[in-house]
Amino acid sequence: MEVRAKKALGQHFLTDQNIARTIVDALECEGSLPADVLEIGPGMGVLTQYLLKRDDLDLKMVELDGESVDYLLTHFPNMQGRLFQADYLKLDIHKIIPCPYRIIGNFPYNISSQIFFKILDDKDNIPEIVCMIQKEVADRIAEKPGSKTYGILSVLLQAWYDIEYIVAVGPGAFAPPPKVKSAVIRLKRNGRTELGVDEKLFKQVVKTAFNQRRKTLRNALKPMFNKDMVSRGVLENPVFDLRAERLGVEDFIELTRLF
């Protein structure tokens, strides 16, 4: 029994066993007790087979594709009750897995950004993520200020996670081969517990600033300005003469404080 890769689901099945082992080995699961781990999109179980060999984790999986679910239950019958057919983006994850929990997976490239935004919503319960994503997205997430690839996800994820680039992966490691290169990254929660500013406002400032990234912040953030900011002379701050890509996480926190 084989699973047919479905373009609508962004499926490209990893076939390189060395890469699969590298991804699984990158999940550190620190602690004396087995760590709760969620695998997103296990597909045909290329990571699952190695995850199940680890005694330091308690694995659960979420998979949208029914054909993949049937395949997994056939090949890993002990996953009955721990494999959930569901859309991760719509799933109330706390109903199926205790907190805290770690995440691992070959994320579908067409929804990887949405997955990261959901992870951010539950960041205090997710100390570690190891994932394979499109290389372009991995580069963006790990990038530092000053680059054209640095953007919204770079700032929002780096605010809460230390990001490590593990390995780049060529198209030949998959079936069918994707048209893009891939990369494996690890994200580990940093020591930050709060931003010191309203988190929703911080997100709004970051997103608005990058939505018109070619403009200076004075022009890009214009829709957010109010009369009070004008009367207080806030807009005279030289930070508004810069573009969003020049600001690091701490700079965006200070910028948010101005609002």
C-alpha positions as CSV (number, residue, x, y, z in Angstrom):
1,M,0.0,0.0,0.0
2,E,1.3,3.4,-1.0
3,V,0.0,6.9,-0.5
4,R,-0.6,9.1,-3.5
5,A,0.9,12.6,-3.0
6,K,-1.8,15.2,-3.3
7,K,-0.9,18.5,-4.7
8,A,-3.8,20.2,-2.9
9,L,-2.3,19.2,0.4
10,G,1.2,20.2,-0.6
11,Q,2.4,16.6,-0.1
12,H,6.0,15.8,-0.9
13,F,7.1,12.6,0.9
14,L,10.6,12.6,2.3
15,T,12.4,9.4,1.2
16,D,16.0,10.1,2.4
17,Q,16.4,8.1,5.5
18,N,19.5,9.9,6.6
19,I,17.7,13.2,6.5
20,A,14.8,11.7,8.4
21,R,17.2,10.5,11.2
22,T,18.8,14.0,11.3
23,I,15.4,15.6,11.8
24,V,14.4,13.2,14.6
25,D,17.9,13.4,16.3
26,A,17.6,17.2,16.3
27,L,14.6,17.1,18.7
28,E,16.3,17.3,22.1
29,C,13.4,16.7,24.5
30,E,15.3,17.7,27.6
31,G,14.0,16.5,31.0
32,S,13.9,13.4,33.1
33,L,10.4,12.3,32.0
34,P,9.3,11.4,28.5
35,A,8.3,14.5,26.6
36,D,5.0,14.9,24.9
37,V,5.6,15.4,21.2
38,L,3.2,16.2,18.4
39,E,4.1,15.2,14.8
40,I,2.3,17.3,12.2
41,G,1.6,15.7,8.9
42,P,3.4,12.3,9.3
43,G,2.4,11.2,5.8
44,M,3.9,7.7,5.3
45,G,5.7,7.7,8.6
46,V,9.3,8.4,7.5
47,L,9.9,10.4,10.7
48,T,7.4,8.3,12.8
49,Q,9.5,5.1,12.4
50,Y,12.4,6.8,14.2
51,L,10.4,8.8,16.7
52,L,8.8,5.5,18.0
53,K,12.3,4.2,18.8
54,R,12.9,7.0,21.2
55,D,12.1,6.2,24.9
56,D,12.4,9.9,25.9
57,L,9.2,11.0,24.1
58,D,5.5,10.2,24.1
59,L,4.3,10.6,20.5
60,K,1.0,11.8,19.1
61,M,0.3,12.6,15.4
62,V,-2.2,14.7,13.5
63,E,-2.8,14.0,9.8
64,L,-5.4,15.5,7.5
65,D,-5.2,13.0,4.6
66,G,-7.4,9.9,5.2
67,E,-5.2,7.8,2.9
68,S,-2.2,8.5,5.0
69,V,-4.1,7.8,8.2
70,D,-5.0,4.3,6.8
71,Y,-1.4,3.7,5.8
72,L,-0.1,4.7,9.2
73,L,-2.5,2.6,11.2
74,T,-1.6,-0.4,8.9
75,H,2.1,0.0,9.4
76,F,2.0,1.4,13.0
77,P,-1.0,-0.3,14.6
78,N,0.2,0.8,18.1
79,M,-0.6,4.4,17.1
80,Q,-4.3,3.7,17.3
81,G,-5.7,6.3,19.7
82,R,-2.6,8.5,19.3
83,L,-3.1,9.3,15.6
84,F,-5.8,12.0,14.9
85,Q,-7.2,12.7,11.5
86,A,-7.7,16.5,11.6
87,D,-6.6,19.8,10.2
88,Y,-3.9,21.0,12.6
89,L,-4.8,24.6,11.8
90,K,-8.4,24.1,13.0
91,L,-7.6,21.6,15.8
92,D,-7.9,22.4,19.6
93,I,-4.6,20.8,20.3
94,H,-5.1,20.9,24.1
95,K,-7.9,18.3,23.8
96,I,-5.5,15.6,22.6
97,I,-2.1,16.4,24.1
98,P,-0.9,17.6,27.5
99,C,1.1,20.8,28.0
100,P,3.9,21.5,27.5
101,Y,4.5,19.7,24.2
102,R,7.1,19.7,21.4
103,I,6.4,19.8,17.7
104,I,8.1,18.0,14.9
105,G,7.3,17.5,11.3
106,N,7.8,18.0,7.6
107,F,5.4,20.9,7.3
108,P,3.3,21.2,4.2
109,Y,5.0,24.1,2.4
110,N,1.7,25.8,1.3
111,I,0.6,26.3,5.0
112,S,3.9,26.5,6.9
113,S,3.5,30.2,7.7
114,Q,0.0,29.5,9.1
115,I,1.4,26.7,11.2
116,F,4.0,29.1,12.7
117,F,1.4,31.7,13.5
118,K,-0.6,29.0,15.3
119,I,2.5,28.0,17.2
120,L,3.0,31.6,18.3
121,D,-0.5,31.6,19.7
122,D,0.5,28.7,22.0
123,K,4.2,29.6,22.4
124,D,4.2,29.3,26.2
125,N,3.3,25.6,25.9
126,I,5.8,24.8,23.1
127,P,9.4,24.8,24.2
128,E,10.8,23.3,21.0
129,I,10.0,22.8,17.3
130,V,12.0,20.8,14.7
131,C,10.7,21.1,11.2
132,M,11.4,20.8,7.5
133,I,10.1,23.7,5.5
134,Q,10.8,25.4,2.2
135,K,14.4,26.8,2.3
136,E,13.2,30.3,1.4
137,V,11.0,30.3,4.5
138,A,13.7,28.9,6.7
139,D,16.1,31.6,5.5
140,R,13.5,34.2,6.2
141,I,12.8,32.9,9.7
142,A,16.5,32.7,10.7
143,E,17.5,35.9,9.0
144,K,18.9,38.9,10.9
145,P,17.9,42.6,10.4
146,G,19.1,44.4,7.3
147,S,18.2,41.7,4.7
148,K,15.5,41.7,2.1
149,T,14.4,38.3,3.3
150,Y,14.0,39.5,6.9
151,G,10.3,40.0,7.6
152,I,7.2,39.5,9.7
153,L,7.9,35.8,10.7
154,S,11.5,36.7,11.4
155,V,10.6,39.3,14.1
156,L,7.6,37.4,15.6
157,L,9.4,34.1,15.9
158,Q,12.8,35.5,17.0
159,A,11.0,37.5,19.8
160,W,10.2,34.2,21.5
161,Y,12.5,31.5,20.0
162,D,16.2,31.0,19.4
163,I,16.5,29.6,15.8
164,E,19.1,27.2,14.6
165,Y,19.6,26.2,10.9
166,I,20.2,22.5,10.9
167,V,20.7,21.4,7.2
168,A,19.6,22.3,3.7
169,V,17.8,19.5,1.7
170,G,17.7,19.2,-2.1
171,P,14.6,18.2,-4.1
172,G,15.9,14.7,-4.7
173,A,15.2,13.7,-1.1
174,F,11.5,13.7,-1.8
175,A,8.9,11.9,-3.9
176,P,7.6,13.6,-5.9
177,P,10.5,16.1,-5.9
178,P,9.4,19.7,-5.1
179,K,10.4,22.6,-7.3
180,V,12.0,24.3,-4.4
181,K,14.8,23.5,-2.0
182,S,14.1,22.7,1.6
183,A,15.7,23.1,5.0
184,V,15.5,21.8,8.5
185,I,15.5,24.3,11.4
186,R,15.1,24.0,15.2
187,L,13.4,26.6,17.3
188,K,13.8,26.6,21.1
189,R,12.0,29.0,23.5
190,N,14.3,31.7,24.7
191,G,14.2,33.2,28.2
192,R,11.6,35.9,27.4
193,T,8.4,35.7,29.3
194,E,6.9,39.0,28.2
195,L,7.5,41.8,25.8
196,G,6.9,44.7,28.1
197,V,4.3,46.1,25.7
198,D,0.9,44.9,24.5
199,E,1.5,41.8,22.4
200,K,-1.4,42.4,20.0
201,L,-0.2,45.9,19.4
202,F,3.4,44.6,18.8
203,K,2.1,42.1,16.2
204,Q,0.1,44.9,14.5
205,V,3.1,47.2,14.4
206,V,5.3,44.5,12.9
207,K,2.8,43.4,10.3
208,T,1.9,47.0,9.3
209,A,5.5,48.0,9.0
210,F,6.4,45.1,6.7
211,N,3.2,45.2,4.6
212,Q,4.8,48.2,2.9
213,R,8.4,47.4,3.5
214,R,9.8,49.7,0.8
215,K,8.4,52.7,2.6
216,T,9.9,54.3,5.7
217,L,8.1,53.5,8.9
218,R,6.7,57.1,8.9
219,N,4.8,56.2,5.8
220,A,4.2,52.5,6.3
221,L,2.8,53.0,9.8
222,K,0.7,56.1,9.0
223,P,-2.6,54.3,9.3
224,M,-1.8,53.7,13.0
225,F,-0.9,57.2,13.9
226,N,-3.2,59.2,16.1
227,K,-3.5,62.9,17.2
228,D,-2.0,62.2,20.6
229,M,1.2,60.9,19.0
230,V,1.4,64.0,16.8
231,S,0.8,66.4,19.8
232,R,3.5,64.6,21.8
233,G,6.0,64.9,19.0
234,V,6.5,61.2,18.8
235,L,6.7,61.2,15.0
236,E,9.9,63.3,15.3
237,N,11.7,60.2,16.5
238,P,14.4,59.3,13.9
239,V,13.3,55.6,14.0
240,F,10.4,56.6,11.7
241,D,13.0,57.5,9.0
242,L,14.0,53.8,8.8
243,R,12.5,50.9,6.9
244,A,11.1,47.9,8.8
245,E,14.0,45.6,7.7
246,R,16.4,47.7,9.7
247,L,14.8,47.0,13.0
248,G,15.5,44.0,15.3
249,V,13.2,42.6,17.9
250,E,14.2,45.0,20.6
251,D,13.8,47.9,18.2
252,F,10.3,46.8,17.4
253,I,9.5,46.5,21.1
254,E,10.7,50.1,21.6
255,L,8.7,51.2,18.5
256,T,5.6,49.6,19.9
257,R,6.1,51.5,23.2
258,L,5.9,54.8,21.2
259,F,2.3,53.9,20.4
